[in-house]
Amino acid sequence: MTYACIKGTGGYLPEKVLTNFDLEKMVDTTDQWIVERTGIHRRHIAAVGETALSMAEQAAQIAIADAGLEARDVGLIIVATTTPEKMFPSTACLLQQRLQIAGCPAFDLNSAACAGFIYALAVADQFIRNNTVKNALVIGSEVMSKVLDWNDRSTCILFGDGAGAVVLGASDSPGIVSTHLHADGTHKDVLSLGIGLGKPLAVEEALYLKMSGNQLFKLAVKRLGDLFDETLAANGLDRSSVDWLIPHQANIRIIQAMAKKLNLPLERVAITLQDQGNTSSASIPLALDKAIREKKIKRGDRLMLESFGGGLAWGSALIKY
Ligand code: COA
């Protein structure tokens, strides 16, 4: 059997930081409300000229070096992003050009929103398990600041920009133990971003992310709880087998509920949202990279990754690091 294991990770955050106090001057909100309801204190915002591509490149270079590889060793690039450089060429193709590794398959996965990284990881896992590629670069990169209505206090306080990257490599032991993906289009209106070539939309709907936060919150807690049960049952494990939770960074209250479900103390949860906000598909690889760099996560630890986003789409990955 061939499995995909994590060989290296990398992350990139833009220099500019926007605090809750900065937001108090922009919309009718307070630092106290944002911290109490979300756990977020600050987030990074891309500079003019910084894009999903430029941030993906930075994170990718770090992850490739961390894996002890050269760019030419990469056999597949998947970029998860809802804020791509262009419709096409894909951000992944543009990145491939920058890495000067023409030839390998490269594509974006931009339809699973915040669950994009887990979806991309699951796809790359299949390529490696099937012995189609040896090393895959899987990235989440987002400039959420460009799709926010900065007059809408219910959404603009939540998100941030950044990129995270993971290099997966073939191994004869896991690695990625299992991945579990789900979607439910009946909740298509709970979280959406209208940009596209469908029927014409009002400007606000077309250009800005729209969210029914409260509804999404309840759906996320229920679906992710069920997903943990499914992931553990598929592997004949119970919750005591999980060493670390690497959650999507949407809301500290969701993260706390998920930690409780796994019976994990918060010290065993990779949390970055206080400093980064919700970076959509970048949030999991960024949180993973940080916890690894801080030497919290050790080789052999069992990790539960989970994410939930527009679609609705959600998924998990159980990984032996
Ligand atoms: N500052 C101050 N007040 C605000 C505010 C802000 N930034 N945003 C909303 N409010 C107000 C609302 O207008 C509402 O006022 P009202 O009671 O007078 O109508 C009140 O706060 C409560 O709003 P509500 O939306 O019910 O708050 P909430 O506790 O659900 O928190 C979210 C809102 C968005 C933080 C929360 O619902 C959430 O995190 N949802 C899930 C997000 C998610 O899972 N994302 C995953 C995919 S990206």
py3Dmol code that shows the C-alpha trace and the ligand (Angstrom):
import py3Dmol

protein = """\
ATOM      1  CA  MET A   1       0.000   0.000   0.000  1.00  0.00           C
ATOM      2  CA  THR A   2       1.097   3.552  -0.713  1.00  0.00           C
ATOM      3  CA  TYR A   3      -0.022   6.371   1.563  1.00  0.00           C
ATOM      4  CA  ALA A   4       0.371  10.145   1.480  1.00  0.00           C
ATOM      5  CA  CYS A   5       2.288  11.645   4.380  1.00  0.00           C
ATOM      6  CA  ILE A   6       3.011  15.241   5.325  1.00  0.00           C
ATOM      7  CA  LYS A   7       6.601  15.993   4.338  1.00  0.00           C
ATOM      8  CA  GLY A   8       6.644  19.738   4.839  1.00  0.00           C
ATOM      9  CA  THR A   9       4.498  22.774   5.618  1.00  0.00           C
ATOM     10  CA  GLY A  10       4.701  26.515   5.037  1.00  0.00           C
ATOM     11  CA  GLY A  11       2.670  29.624   5.654  1.00  0.00           C
ATOM     12  CA  TYR A  12       2.511  33.234   4.606  1.00  0.00           C
ATOM     13  CA  LEU A  13       0.657  36.164   6.170  1.00  0.00           C
ATOM     14  CA  PRO A  14       0.612  39.708   4.764  1.00  0.00           C
ATOM     15  CA  GLU A  15       2.431  42.312   6.821  1.00  0.00           C
ATOM     16  CA  LYS A  16      -0.516  44.634   7.376  1.00  0.00           C
ATOM     17  CA  VAL A  17      -2.558  43.893  10.498  1.00  0.00           C
ATOM     18  CA  LEU A  18      -6.101  45.180  11.037  1.00  0.00           C
ATOM     19  CA  THR A  19      -7.182  45.121  14.696  1.00  0.00           C
ATOM     20  CA  ASN A  20     -10.662  45.136  16.152  1.00  0.00           C
ATOM     21  CA  PHE A  21      -9.921  48.679  17.318  1.00  0.00           C
ATOM     22  CA  ASP A  22      -9.229  49.672  13.701  1.00  0.00           C
ATOM     23  CA  LEU A  23     -12.612  48.133  12.773  1.00  0.00           C
ATOM     24  CA  GLU A  24     -14.347  50.167  15.506  1.00  0.00           C
ATOM     25  CA  LYS A  25     -13.477  53.218  13.401  1.00  0.00           C
ATOM     26  CA  MET A  26     -14.909  51.671  10.221  1.00  0.00           C
ATOM     27  CA  VAL A  27     -18.235  50.075  11.255  1.00  0.00           C
ATOM     28  CA  ASP A  28     -20.615  50.083  14.230  1.00  0.00           C
ATOM     29  CA  THR A  29     -18.850  47.428  16.296  1.00  0.00           C
ATOM     30  CA  THR A  30     -16.650  47.003  19.363  1.00  0.00           C
ATOM     31  CA  ASP A  31     -13.555  45.008  20.192  1.00  0.00           C
ATOM     32  CA  GLN A  32     -15.530  43.456  23.045  1.00  0.00           C
ATOM     33  CA  TRP A  33     -18.362  42.223  20.772  1.00  0.00           C
ATOM     34  CA  ILE A  34     -15.935  40.728  18.242  1.00  0.00           C
ATOM     35  CA  VAL A  35     -13.813  38.993  20.877  1.00  0.00           C
ATOM     36  CA  GLU A  36     -16.798  37.622  22.811  1.00  0.00           C
ATOM     37  CA  ARG A  37     -18.725  36.389  19.762  1.00  0.00           C
ATOM     38  CA  THR A  38     -15.831  35.187  17.599  1.00  0.00           C
ATOM     39  CA  GLY A  39     -12.511  35.050  19.505  1.00  0.00           C
ATOM     40  CA  ILE A  40     -10.853  37.212  16.852  1.00  0.00           C
ATOM     41  CA  HIS A  41      -8.582  40.118  17.886  1.00  0.00           C
ATOM     42  CA  ARG A  42      -6.817  40.954  14.632  1.00  0.00           C
ATOM     43  CA  ARG A  43      -6.336  39.734  11.078  1.00  0.00           C
ATOM     44  CA  HIS A  44      -3.809  40.203   8.251  1.00  0.00           C
ATOM     45  CA  ILE A  45      -4.813  42.139   5.150  1.00  0.00           C
ATOM     46  CA  ALA A  46      -3.095  41.804   1.765  1.00  0.00           C
ATOM     47  CA  ALA A  47      -1.257  44.836   0.432  1.00  0.00           C
ATOM     48  CA  VAL A  48      -2.072  46.243  -3.001  1.00  0.00           C
ATOM     49  CA  GLY A  49      -0.504  43.774  -5.433  1.00  0.00           C
ATOM     50  CA  GLU A  50      -0.606  40.862  -2.993  1.00  0.00           C
ATOM     51  CA  THR A  51      -2.845  38.133  -4.387  1.00  0.00           C
ATOM     52  CA  ALA A  52      -3.787  34.490  -3.913  1.00  0.00           C
ATOM     53  CA  LEU A  53      -0.931  33.694  -6.319  1.00  0.00           C
ATOM     54  CA  SER A  54       1.787  35.762  -4.647  1.00  0.00           C
ATOM     55  CA  MET A  55       0.865  34.446  -1.199  1.00  0.00           C
ATOM     56  CA  ALA A  56       0.606  30.860  -2.467  1.00  0.00           C
ATOM     57  CA  GLU A  57       4.096  31.165  -3.928  1.00  0.00           C
ATOM     58  CA  GLN A  58       5.562  32.336  -0.622  1.00  0.00           C
ATOM     59  CA  ALA A  59       3.903  29.515   1.342  1.00  0.00           C
ATOM     60  CA  ALA A  60       4.840  26.939  -1.317  1.00  0.00           C
ATOM     61  CA  GLN A  61       8.534  27.853  -1.325  1.00  0.00           C
ATOM     62  CA  ILE A  62       8.685  27.442   2.448  1.00  0.00           C
ATOM     63  CA  ALA A  63       6.824  24.104   2.386  1.00  0.00           C
ATOM     64  CA  ILE A  64       9.016  22.678  -0.390  1.00  0.00           C
ATOM     65  CA  ALA A  65      12.198  23.643   1.481  1.00  0.00           C
ATOM     66  CA  ASP A  66      10.723  22.281   4.735  1.00  0.00           C
ATOM     67  CA  ALA A  67      10.115  18.946   2.971  1.00  0.00           C
ATOM     68  CA  GLY A  68      13.787  18.886   1.938  1.00  0.00           C
ATOM     69  CA  LEU A  69      12.759  18.916  -1.727  1.00  0.00           C
ATOM     70  CA  GLU A  70      13.313  21.034  -4.813  1.00  0.00           C
ATOM     71  CA  ALA A  71      10.417  22.494  -6.777  1.00  0.00           C
ATOM     72  CA  ARG A  72      11.150  20.015  -9.600  1.00  0.00           C
ATOM     73  CA  ASP A  73      10.266  17.140  -7.235  1.00  0.00           C
ATOM     74  CA  VAL A  74       6.638  18.325  -7.116  1.00  0.00           C
ATOM     75  CA  GLY A  75       4.396  16.178  -9.340  1.00  0.00           C
ATOM     76  CA  LEU A  76       1.021  17.832  -8.701  1.00  0.00           C
ATOM     77  CA  ILE A  77      -0.181  21.284  -7.603  1.00  0.00           C
ATOM     78  CA  ILE A  78      -3.645  21.920  -6.205  1.00  0.00           C
ATOM     79  CA  VAL A  79      -4.543  25.407  -5.004  1.00  0.00           C
ATOM     80  CA  ALA A  80      -7.715  25.688  -2.943  1.00  0.00           C
ATOM     81  CA  THR A  81      -9.006  29.244  -3.232  1.00  0.00           C
ATOM     82  CA  THR A  82     -12.283  31.114  -3.492  1.00  0.00           C
ATOM     83  CA  THR A  83     -10.412  34.287  -4.399  1.00  0.00           C
ATOM     84  CA  PRO A  84      -8.321  33.116  -7.376  1.00  0.00           C
ATOM     85  CA  GLU A  85      -5.969  35.210  -9.436  1.00  0.00           C
ATOM     86  CA  LYS A  86      -8.192  34.772 -12.535  1.00  0.00           C
ATOM     87  CA  MET A  87     -10.944  32.451 -13.798  1.00  0.00           C
ATOM     88  CA  PHE A  88      -8.172  30.888 -15.841  1.00  0.00           C
ATOM     89  CA  PRO A  89      -5.308  30.179 -16.105  1.00  0.00           C
ATOM     90  CA  SER A  90      -5.751  28.653 -12.673  1.00  0.00           C
ATOM     91  CA  THR A  91      -3.760  30.033  -9.761  1.00  0.00           C
ATOM     92  CA  ALA A  92      -2.095  26.607  -9.670  1.00  0.00           C
ATOM     93  CA  CYS A  93      -0.931  26.931 -13.301  1.00  0.00           C
ATOM     94  CA  LEU A  94       0.375  30.431 -12.647  1.00  0.00           C
ATOM     95  CA  LEU A  95       2.197  29.127  -9.597  1.00  0.00           C
ATOM     96  CA  GLN A  96       3.625  26.244 -11.595  1.00  0.00           C
ATOM     97  CA  GLN A  97       5.044  28.788 -14.043  1.00  0.00           C
ATOM     98  CA  ARG A  98       6.641  30.733 -11.186  1.00  0.00           C
ATOM     99  CA  LEU A  99       8.127  27.534  -9.763  1.00  0.00           C
ATOM    100  CA  GLN A 100       9.372  26.682 -13.274  1.00  0.00           C
ATOM    101  CA  ILE A 101       8.111  23.113 -13.211  1.00  0.00           C
ATOM    102  CA  ALA A 102       6.079  22.956 -16.419  1.00  0.00           C
ATOM    103  CA  GLY A 103       4.472  19.606 -17.176  1.00  0.00           C
ATOM    104  CA  CYS A 104       2.917  18.373 -13.952  1.00  0.00           C
ATOM    105  CA  PRO A 105      -0.866  18.576 -13.447  1.00  0.00           C
ATOM    106  CA  ALA A 106      -1.932  21.814 -11.745  1.00  0.00           C
ATOM    107  CA  PHE A 107      -5.439  23.024 -10.992  1.00  0.00           C
ATOM    108  CA  ASP A 108      -7.522  25.095  -8.591  1.00  0.00           C
ATOM    109  CA  LEU A 109     -10.193  23.780  -6.332  1.00  0.00           C
ATOM    110  CA  ASN A 110     -12.316  26.861  -5.806  1.00  0.00           C
ATOM    111  CA  SER A 111     -15.771  25.545  -5.217  1.00  0.00           C
ATOM    112  CA  ALA A 112     -15.571  24.169  -1.706  1.00  0.00           C
ATOM    113  CA  ALA A 113     -15.014  27.574  -0.033  1.00  0.00           C
ATOM    114  CA  CYS A 114     -13.678  27.208   3.511  1.00  0.00           C
ATOM    115  CA  ALA A 115     -13.632  23.424   3.105  1.00  0.00           C
ATOM    116  CA  GLY A 116     -11.397  23.831   0.031  1.00  0.00           C
ATOM    117  CA  PHE A 117      -8.161  22.721   1.665  1.00  0.00           C
ATOM    118  CA  ILE A 118      -9.670  19.475   2.999  1.00  0.00           C
ATOM    119  CA  TYR A 119     -11.188  18.780  -0.430  1.00  0.00           C
ATOM    120  CA  ALA A 120      -7.808  19.472  -2.089  1.00  0.00           C
ATOM    121  CA  LEU A 121      -6.001  17.274   0.418  1.00  0.00           C
ATOM    122  CA  ALA A 122      -8.458  14.431  -0.280  1.00  0.00           C
ATOM    123  CA  VAL A 123      -7.880  14.749  -4.047  1.00  0.00           C
ATOM    124  CA  ALA A 124      -4.080  14.835  -3.696  1.00  0.00           C
ATOM    125  CA  ASP A 125      -4.264  11.839  -1.356  1.00  0.00           C
ATOM    126  CA  GLN A 126      -5.930   9.828  -4.152  1.00  0.00           C
ATOM    127  CA  PHE A 127      -3.194  10.738  -6.661  1.00  0.00           C
ATOM    128  CA  ILE A 128      -0.521   9.539  -4.248  1.00  0.00           C
ATOM    129  CA  ARG A 129      -2.362   6.392  -3.108  1.00  0.00           C
ATOM    130  CA  ASN A 130      -2.795   5.437  -6.775  1.00  0.00           C
ATOM    131  CA  ASN A 131       0.947   5.896  -7.347  1.00  0.00           C
ATOM    132  CA  THR A 132       0.201   8.570  -9.968  1.00  0.00           C
ATOM    133  CA  VAL A 133       2.470  11.147  -8.312  1.00  0.00           C
ATOM    134  CA  LYS A 134       5.137  10.966  -5.604  1.00  0.00           C
ATOM    135  CA  ASN A 135       4.974  14.481  -4.200  1.00  0.00           C
ATOM    136  CA  ALA A 136       2.030  16.879  -4.241  1.00  0.00           C
ATOM    137  CA  LEU A 137       1.831  20.530  -3.278  1.00  0.00           C
ATOM    138  CA  VAL A 138      -1.514  21.362  -1.666  1.00  0.00           C
ATOM    139  CA  ILE A 139      -2.198  25.002  -0.899  1.00  0.00           C
ATOM    140  CA  GLY A 140      -4.966  27.139   0.543  1.00  0.00           C
ATOM    141  CA  SER A 141      -4.581  30.811  -0.391  1.00  0.00           C
ATOM    142  CA  GLU A 142      -7.136  33.582   0.057  1.00  0.00           C
ATOM    143  CA  VAL A 143      -7.504  37.342  -0.253  1.00  0.00           C
ATOM    144  CA  MET A 144     -10.836  37.465   1.559  1.00  0.00           C
ATOM    145  CA  SER A 145     -10.397  41.219   2.088  1.00  0.00           C
ATOM    146  CA  LYS A 146     -11.234  41.690  -1.606  1.00  0.00           C
ATOM    147  CA  VAL A 147     -14.663  40.051  -1.370  1.00  0.00           C
ATOM    148  CA  LEU A 148     -15.867  41.725   1.818  1.00  0.00           C
ATOM    149  CA  ASP A 149     -18.312  44.576   2.095  1.00  0.00           C
ATOM    150  CA  TRP A 150     -16.347  46.819   4.480  1.00  0.00           C
ATOM    151  CA  ASN A 151     -19.621  48.507   5.482  1.00  0.00           C
ATOM    152  CA  ASP A 152     -21.187  45.215   6.640  1.00  0.00           C
ATOM    153  CA  ARG A 153     -20.237  44.651  10.273  1.00  0.00           C
ATOM    154  CA  SER A 154     -21.692  41.144  10.277  1.00  0.00           C
ATOM    155  CA  THR A 155     -19.063  39.851   7.821  1.00  0.00           C
ATOM    156  CA  CYS A 156     -16.098  42.246   7.532  1.00  0.00           C
ATOM    157  CA  ILE A 157     -14.955  41.571  11.099  1.00  0.00           C
ATOM    158  CA  LEU A 158     -14.614  37.833  10.513  1.00  0.00           C
ATOM    159  CA  PHE A 159     -12.113  37.274   7.726  1.00  0.00           C
ATOM    160  CA  GLY A 160      -8.421  37.724   6.975  1.00  0.00           C
ATOM    161  CA  ASP A 161      -5.897  37.010   4.221  1.00  0.00           C
ATOM    162  CA  GLY A 162      -3.092  34.450   4.024  1.00  0.00           C
ATOM    163  CA  ALA A 163      -1.795  31.231   2.517  1.00  0.00           C
ATOM    164  CA  GLY A 164      -0.794  27.849   3.883  1.00  0.00           C
ATOM    165  CA  ALA A 165       0.898  25.001   2.041  1.00  0.00           C
ATOM    166  CA  VAL A 166       1.545  21.325   2.636  1.00  0.00           C
ATOM    167  CA  VAL A 167       3.831  19.019   0.669  1.00  0.00           C
ATOM    168  CA  LEU A 168       2.504  15.471   0.628  1.00  0.00           C
ATOM    169  CA  GLY A 169       4.830  12.625  -0.267  1.00  0.00           C
ATOM    170  CA  ALA A 170       4.428   8.901  -0.898  1.00  0.00           C
ATOM    171  CA  SER A 171       5.111   6.616   2.062  1.00  0.00           C
ATOM    172  CA  ASP A 172       4.501   2.969   2.888  1.00  0.00           C
ATOM    173  CA  SER A 173       2.746   3.845   6.130  1.00  0.00           C
ATOM    174  CA  PRO A 174       0.041   6.469   6.832  1.00  0.00           C
ATOM    175  CA  GLY A 175       0.119   9.522   6.595  1.00  0.00           C
ATOM    176  CA  ILE A 176      -3.360  10.417   5.657  1.00  0.00           C
ATOM    177  CA  VAL A 177      -5.415   7.650   7.214  1.00  0.00           C
ATOM    178  CA  SER A 178      -8.766   8.684   5.744  1.00  0.00           C
ATOM    179  CA  THR A 179     -10.635  11.686   4.360  1.00  0.00           C
ATOM    180  CA  HIS A 180     -14.381  12.288   4.500  1.00  0.00           C
ATOM    181  CA  LEU A 181     -16.118  14.835   2.268  1.00  0.00           C
ATOM    182  CA  HIS A 182     -19.719  16.024   2.232  1.00  0.00           C
ATOM    183  CA  ALA A 183     -21.851  18.685   0.574  1.00  0.00           C
ATOM    184  CA  ASP A 184     -25.458  19.826   0.868  1.00  0.00           C
ATOM    185  CA  GLY A 185     -26.654  22.285  -1.773  1.00  0.00           C
ATOM    186  CA  THR A 186     -30.020  22.709  -0.084  1.00  0.00           C
ATOM    187  CA  HIS A 187     -28.278  25.257   2.144  1.00  0.00           C
ATOM    188  CA  LYS A 188     -26.764  27.119  -0.830  1.00  0.00           C
ATOM    189  CA  ASP A 189     -27.987  30.525   0.388  1.00  0.00           C
ATOM    190  CA  VAL A 190     -26.523  30.383   3.892  1.00  0.00           C
ATOM    191  CA  LEU A 191     -23.071  31.435   2.677  1.00  0.00           C
ATOM    192  CA  SER A 192     -22.390  32.667  -0.840  1.00  0.00           C
ATOM    193  CA  LEU A 193     -20.283  34.848  -3.085  1.00  0.00           C
ATOM    194  CA  GLY A 194     -22.099  35.680  -6.312  1.00  0.00           C
ATOM    195  CA  ILE A 195     -19.192  36.521  -8.662  1.00  0.00           C
ATOM    196  CA  GLY A 196     -19.538  34.359 -11.775  1.00  0.00           C
ATOM    197  CA  LEU A 197     -21.225  34.062 -15.125  1.00  0.00           C
ATOM    198  CA  GLY A 198     -24.660  32.975 -13.937  1.00  0.00           C
ATOM    199  CA  LYS A 199     -27.713  35.198 -14.035  1.00  0.00           C
ATOM    200  CA  PRO A 200     -27.004  38.922 -13.416  1.00  0.00           C
ATOM    201  CA  LEU A 201     -27.001  39.875  -9.733  1.00  0.00           C
ATOM    202  CA  ALA A 202     -27.204  43.095  -7.743  1.00  0.00           C
ATOM    203  CA  VAL A 203     -23.740  44.515  -7.108  1.00  0.00           C
ATOM    204  CA  GLU A 204     -23.753  43.670  -3.373  1.00  0.00           C
ATOM    205  CA  GLU A 205     -24.685  40.074  -4.082  1.00  0.00           C
ATOM    206  CA  ALA A 206     -22.212  39.723  -6.936  1.00  0.00           C
ATOM    207  CA  LEU A 207     -19.156  41.264  -5.336  1.00  0.00           C
ATOM    208  CA  TYR A 208     -19.485  40.567  -1.653  1.00  0.00           C
ATOM    209  CA  LEU A 209     -19.608  37.512   0.534  1.00  0.00           C
ATOM    210  CA  LYS A 210     -23.069  37.038   2.102  1.00  0.00           C
ATOM    211  CA  MET A 211     -23.636  34.978   5.200  1.00  0.00           C
ATOM    212  CA  SER A 212     -26.446  34.008   7.578  1.00  0.00           C
ATOM    213  CA  GLY A 213     -24.028  33.639  10.461  1.00  0.00           C
ATOM    214  CA  ASN A 214     -26.344  32.266  13.080  1.00  0.00           C
ATOM    215  CA  GLN A 215     -27.821  29.578  10.818  1.00  0.00           C
ATOM    216  CA  LEU A 216     -24.351  28.623   9.611  1.00  0.00           C
ATOM    217  CA  PHE A 217     -23.117  28.368  13.181  1.00  0.00           C
ATOM    218  CA  LYS A 218     -25.775  25.799  14.106  1.00  0.00           C
ATOM    219  CA  LEU A 219     -25.287  23.804  10.902  1.00  0.00           C
ATOM    220  CA  ALA A 220     -21.501  23.755  11.402  1.00  0.00           C
ATOM    221  CA  VAL A 221     -21.680  22.453  14.971  1.00  0.00           C
ATOM    222  CA  LYS A 222     -24.133  19.682  14.058  1.00  0.00           C
ATOM    223  CA  ARG A 223     -22.481  18.563  10.809  1.00  0.00           C
ATOM    224  CA  LEU A 224     -18.929  18.644  12.185  1.00  0.00           C
ATOM    225  CA  GLY A 225     -19.951  16.696  15.280  1.00  0.00           C
ATOM    226  CA  ASP A 226     -21.461  13.996  13.060  1.00  0.00           C
ATOM    227  CA  LEU A 227     -18.350  14.076  10.888  1.00  0.00           C
ATOM    228  CA  PHE A 228     -16.084  13.294  13.843  1.00  0.00           C
ATOM    229  CA  ASP A 229     -18.250  10.263  14.662  1.00  0.00           C
ATOM    230  CA  GLU A 230     -18.069   9.128  11.018  1.00  0.00           C
ATOM    231  CA  THR A 231     -14.286   9.641  10.793  1.00  0.00           C
ATOM    232  CA  LEU A 232     -13.525   7.761  14.004  1.00  0.00           C
ATOM    233  CA  ALA A 233     -15.989   4.928  13.254  1.00  0.00           C
ATOM    234  CA  ALA A 234     -14.501   4.441   9.759  1.00  0.00           C
ATOM    235  CA  ASN A 235     -11.161   3.713  11.418  1.00  0.00           C
ATOM    236  CA  GLY A 236     -12.418   1.744  14.417  1.00  0.00           C
ATOM    237  CA  LEU A 237     -11.145   4.461  16.764  1.00  0.00           C
ATOM    238  CA  ASP A 238     -12.663   6.385  19.639  1.00  0.00           C
ATOM    239  CA  ARG A 239     -12.128  10.026  20.508  1.00  0.00           C
ATOM    240  CA  SER A 240      -9.321   9.232  22.963  1.00  0.00           C
ATOM    241  CA  SER A 241      -7.185   8.284  19.916  1.00  0.00           C
ATOM    242  CA  VAL A 242      -7.006  11.872  18.640  1.00  0.00           C
ATOM    243  CA  ASP A 243      -3.984  13.868  19.838  1.00  0.00           C
ATOM    244  CA  TRP A 244      -4.684  17.156  18.057  1.00  0.00           C
ATOM    245  CA  LEU A 245      -7.618  18.963  16.513  1.00  0.00           C
ATOM    246  CA  ILE A 246      -6.727  21.242  13.581  1.00  0.00           C
ATOM    247  CA  PRO A 247     -10.018  23.017  12.948  1.00  0.00           C
ATOM    248  CA  HIS A 248     -11.155  25.580  10.423  1.00  0.00           C
ATOM    249  CA  GLN A 249     -10.808  28.941  12.156  1.00  0.00           C
ATOM    250  CA  ALA A 250     -14.289  30.444  11.844  1.00  0.00           C
ATOM    251  CA  ASN A 251     -15.371  31.055  15.422  1.00  0.00           C
ATOM    252  CA  ILE A 252     -13.828  30.191  18.806  1.00  0.00           C
ATOM    253  CA  ARG A 253     -17.231  29.006  20.039  1.00  0.00           C
ATOM    254  CA  ILE A 254     -17.452  26.451  17.219  1.00  0.00           C
ATOM    255  CA  ILE A 255     -13.872  25.358  17.930  1.00  0.00           C
ATOM    256  CA  GLN A 256     -14.646  24.963  21.650  1.00  0.00           C
ATOM    257  CA  ALA A 257     -17.707  22.850  20.838  1.00  0.00           C
ATOM    258  CA  MET A 258     -15.610  20.654  18.545  1.00  0.00           C
ATOM    259  CA  ALA A 259     -12.847  20.245  21.142  1.00  0.00           C
ATOM    260  CA  LYS A 260     -15.492  19.214  23.681  1.00  0.00           C
ATOM    261  CA  LYS A 261     -16.895  16.660  21.252  1.00  0.00           C
ATOM    262  CA  LEU A 262     -13.415  15.093  20.976  1.00  0.00           C
ATOM    263  CA  ASN A 263     -12.810  15.486  24.717  1.00  0.00           C
ATOM    264  CA  LEU A 264      -9.662  17.489  23.970  1.00  0.00           C
ATOM    265  CA  PRO A 265      -8.415  20.397  26.117  1.00  0.00           C
ATOM    266  CA  LEU A 266      -7.903  23.628  24.140  1.00  0.00           C
ATOM    267  CA  GLU A 267      -4.120  23.156  24.558  1.00  0.00           C
ATOM    268  CA  ARG A 268      -4.515  20.259  22.102  1.00  0.00           C
ATOM    269  CA  VAL A 269      -6.268  22.403  19.506  1.00  0.00           C
ATOM    270  CA  ALA A 270      -4.348  24.444  16.913  1.00  0.00           C
ATOM    271  CA  ILE A 271      -5.907  27.901  17.234  1.00  0.00           C
ATOM    272  CA  THR A 272      -4.812  30.871  15.148  1.00  0.00           C
ATOM    273  CA  LEU A 273      -8.030  32.804  14.704  1.00  0.00           C
ATOM    274  CA  GLN A 274      -7.275  35.310  17.461  1.00  0.00           C
ATOM    275  CA  ASP A 275      -4.459  36.668  15.258  1.00  0.00           C
ATOM    276  CA  GLN A 276      -5.617  35.695  11.755  1.00  0.00           C
ATOM    277  CA  GLY A 277      -9.418  35.628  11.673  1.00  0.00           C
ATOM    278  CA  ASN A 278     -11.037  33.281   9.183  1.00  0.00           C
ATOM    279  CA  THR A 279      -8.724  32.870   6.190  1.00  0.00           C
ATOM    280  CA  SER A 280     -11.125  30.416   4.498  1.00  0.00           C
ATOM    281  CA  SER A 281      -9.223  27.608   2.749  1.00  0.00           C
ATOM    282  CA  ALA A 282      -5.893  28.876   4.145  1.00  0.00           C
ATOM    283  CA  SER A 283      -6.917  28.509   7.787  1.00  0.00           C
ATOM    284  CA  ILE A 284      -6.144  24.810   8.272  1.00  0.00           C
ATOM    285  CA  PRO A 285      -2.709  24.674   6.605  1.00  0.00           C
ATOM    286  CA  LEU A 286      -1.761  27.899   8.428  1.00  0.00           C
ATOM    287  CA  ALA A 287      -2.832  26.475  11.802  1.00  0.00           C
ATOM    288  CA  LEU A 288      -1.088  23.176  11.073  1.00  0.00           C
ATOM    289  CA  ASP A 289       2.119  24.903  10.009  1.00  0.00           C
ATOM    290  CA  LYS A 290       2.181  27.094  13.125  1.00  0.00           C
ATOM    291  CA  ALA A 291       1.608  24.201  15.542  1.00  0.00           C
ATOM    292  CA  ILE A 292       4.337  22.153  13.811  1.00  0.00           C
ATOM    293  CA  ARG A 293       6.804  25.045  13.824  1.00  0.00           C
ATOM    294  CA  GLU A 294       6.119  25.672  17.507  1.00  0.00           C
ATOM    295  CA  LYS A 295       6.983  21.973  18.014  1.00  0.00           C
ATOM    296  CA  LYS A 296       3.599  21.330  19.602  1.00  0.00           C
ATOM    297  CA  ILE A 297       2.617  18.661  17.069  1.00  0.00           C
ATOM    298  CA  LYS A 298       5.138  15.818  17.011  1.00  0.00           C
ATOM    299  CA  ARG A 299       5.801  13.028  14.509  1.00  0.00           C
ATOM    300  CA  GLY A 300       3.439  10.132  15.241  1.00  0.00           C
ATOM    301  CA  ASP A 301       0.654  12.341  16.648  1.00  0.00           C
ATOM    302  CA  ARG A 302      -2.832  11.616  15.353  1.00  0.00           C
ATOM    303  CA  LEU A 303      -4.481  14.744  13.925  1.00  0.00           C
ATOM    304  CA  MET A 304      -8.125  15.450  13.159  1.00  0.00           C
ATOM    305  CA  LEU A 305      -8.543  18.173  10.524  1.00  0.00           C
ATOM    306  CA  GLU A 306     -12.026  19.558   9.884  1.00  0.00           C
ATOM    307  CA  SER A 307     -13.626  22.334   7.914  1.00  0.00           C
ATOM    308  CA  PHE A 308     -17.020  23.697   6.987  1.00  0.00           C
ATOM    309  CA  GLY A 309     -18.003  26.311   4.419  1.00  0.00           C
ATOM    310  CA  GLY A 310     -20.166  27.582   1.583  1.00  0.00           C
ATOM    311  CA  GLY A 311     -21.955  25.030  -0.572  1.00  0.00           C
ATOM    312  CA  LEU A 312     -22.511  23.854   2.005  1.00  0.00           C
ATOM    313  CA  ALA A 313     -19.364  21.741   1.848  1.00  0.00           C
ATOM    314  CA  TRP A 314     -17.536  20.143   4.742  1.00  0.00           C
ATOM    315  CA  GLY A 315     -14.923  17.526   5.354  1.00  0.00           C
ATOM    316  CA  SER A 316     -12.385  15.923   7.658  1.00  0.00           C
ATOM    317  CA  ALA A 317      -9.007  14.247   7.393  1.00  0.00           C
ATOM    318  CA  LEU A 318      -7.508  11.882   9.952  1.00  0.00           C
ATOM    319  CA  ILE A 319      -3.723  12.034   9.737  1.00  0.00           C
ATOM    320  CA  LYS A 320      -0.860  10.267  11.474  1.00  0.00           C
ATOM    321  CA  TYR A 321       1.793  12.999  11.418  1.00  0.00           C
TER     322      TYR A 321
END
"""
ligand_1 = """\
48
COA
N -20.646 44.225 16.060
C -21.693 44.434 16.887
N -22.858 43.826 16.743
C -23.014 42.977 15.714
C -21.988 42.708 14.818
C -20.752 43.369 15.011
N -19.690 43.184 14.219
N -22.405 41.825 13.896
C -23.683 41.529 14.210
N -24.047 42.236 15.308
C -25.334 42.227 15.993
C -26.461 41.785 15.105
O -26.960 42.874 14.346
C -27.468 41.283 16.117
O -28.150 42.380 16.660
P -29.724 42.277 17.042
O -29.797 41.202 18.068
O -30.013 43.633 17.527
O -30.393 41.902 15.754
C -26.593 40.679 17.212
O -25.291 41.253 17.048
C -26.488 39.168 17.164
O -26.213 38.785 15.810
P -26.011 37.287 15.414
O -25.726 37.201 13.965
O -27.145 36.477 15.953
O -24.691 36.945 16.251
P -24.000 35.568 16.517
O -23.819 35.348 17.947
O -24.602 34.458 15.707
O -22.531 35.822 15.929
C -21.250 35.241 13.986
C -22.369 36.107 14.562
C -21.121 35.535 12.506
C -19.980 35.608 14.705
C -21.562 33.744 14.213
O -22.899 33.498 13.866
C -20.681 32.815 13.442
O -19.510 32.703 13.687
N -21.277 32.032 12.532
C -20.630 30.922 11.865
C -19.599 31.330 10.898
C -19.057 30.073 10.264
O -19.261 28.962 10.714
N -18.350 30.150 9.230
C -17.841 28.913 8.632
C -17.770 29.011 7.235
S -16.902 30.417 6.716
"""
view = py3Dmol.view(width=600, height=400)
view.addModel(protein, "pdb")
view.setStyle({"model": 0}, {"cartoon": {"style": "trace"}})
view.addModel(ligand_1, "xyz")
view.setStyle({"model": 1}, {"stick": {}})
view.zoomTo()
view.show()
